[in-house]
Amino acid sequence: MAKKIKVSRKKIKKPDEFVTFSDRAFKYISQNKNVAFAVISGIIIALLAFSMINYSLKTRRAKAEALLAEAFSILNTPLAGQLSQEQALQSAKSFASSQERNKQAISKLNEVVQKFGRNQAGMEARYHLGETYFVDGNYQASLSAYEDFLKQLKSAKPAAQFLEYSAYLGIAKDHYQLGNYEKANENFQKVIDQKEGSSYKPEAMLGLARSLIKLKKYDDAREKLEALIQTYPGSIYEQLAKLEQANVPARKK
């Protein structure tokens, strides 16, 4: 037969801990109404302020992304000569020339930079300004845009870091077009040496070889082209490297 557990009357009458704590809390609040009211009000105000700031940031981010999307939409709008007959009959939006399209895209990207320069959309707009100026043939403006992007990237959130080595590649290409072959080499090499820029490495290797040819450093150029062929067999870069080899004079015997 199980042994009965005796519970003393004193223990039964002992008040519950939660009830005791609640009683103390209510008693403290009733005795310190002003302090309690101030604390509660402060908490409510802090929560409201946090909610408002969070809403404001989300709204600002949404506006920035919408404006950036407008710029991309302009860049993706076809030229009049690229429209199909059906699209032409439907009066689909188009641009008369790539210059007109680039001009509008650059204007919209600059608007994003001016209004939202330091957030993710603003940083992407800075980068795409470099791209668009390059396509438009304005290499000096492209160079300035890429350099501005990299300067801002040093103090920006890491969200735009994935564009860093693409920007260095853009700077190298700008210098090449401007005839600054030594500076082009520096930036092509910077992309080649970094693991983070590995997806841009073959283009940088080809660019470096072309710069070396311009500088008449033919042995170095020949070495870079051969390395490109060996490293990326079967790729478009192997074909381009073989075509570029024709621009390298044969070694003197």
C-alpha positions, 0 to 999 in steps of 0.5 A, a space after each residue: 500500500 502506497 505511503 500517504 504524503 502528509 502536507 502540513 496546513 501551514 504549507 497549504 496556507 502559504 501564498 503562491 509565488 506568482 500571486 505574491 509577485 503580482 500583488 507586490 507589482 500591483 502594490 508598487 504601481 499603485 504607490 508609484 503611479 507617476 513613475 509607472 505611467 512615465 515608464 509605460 509611456 516611454 516604452 509605447 513612444 519608443 515602440 511607435 518611433 521604431 515602427 515609424 522609422 522602420 516604415 519610413 526606411 521600407 518606404 524609402 527603399 521601395 521608392 529607390 528600387 522603383 526608380 532604379 527599375 525605371 532606369 533598367 526599363 529604359 535600358 531594356 527598351 528596344 530601338 525602333 529598328 529592332 521592333 517586329 512588325 507586330 510591335 510596330 503596328 501596336 506602337 510599342 515603346 522604342 527609341 530612335 537611337 542608342 544615344 537617345 536611350 542612353 541619355 534617358 537612362 543616364 538621367 534616371 540613374 543620376 536621379 537615383 544617385 542624387 536621391 538615394 546615393 548611399 543605399 543599395 539602389 543608389 550604389 547599383 545606380 552608380 555602378 550602372 552609370 559607369 556601364 552606360 557611359 561606357 556603352 555610350 562611348 563616354 569613357 572619361 565619364 564612365 571612369 569617373 562613375 566607376 571610381 565614385 562607386 568604388 569610393 562610396 563602396 568603402 563605407 557602404 554596406 556589403 550588399 554591393 560588394 559583389 560589383 567591386 571587381 566588375 567595376 575594376 574591370 570597367 575602369 581597366 577597359 576605360 583606361 584602355 579606350 583612353 590610351 592609358 595602357 599602363 593604368 589599364 594593366 594595373 586594373 586588369 591585373 587587380 581583377 586577375 589576382 583576386 579570387 572574388 573577381 574570378 568570373 571576370 578573370 578571362 576577360 581581364 586576361 584578354 584585356 591585359 594581353 591587348 594592353 601589352 600589345 599596345 605597349 609593344 611588350 610582345 613576349 609578355 602578351 604572347 605569354 598571357 594569350 597562351 595562358 588564356 588558351 590553356 586555362 579556358 579551352 573550348 571557350 570564346 576566350 580561347 578563340 579571341 586569344 587565338 585571333 589576338 595572337 595574329 597581332 603579336 609579331 613573331 619572335 626575331 630569330 
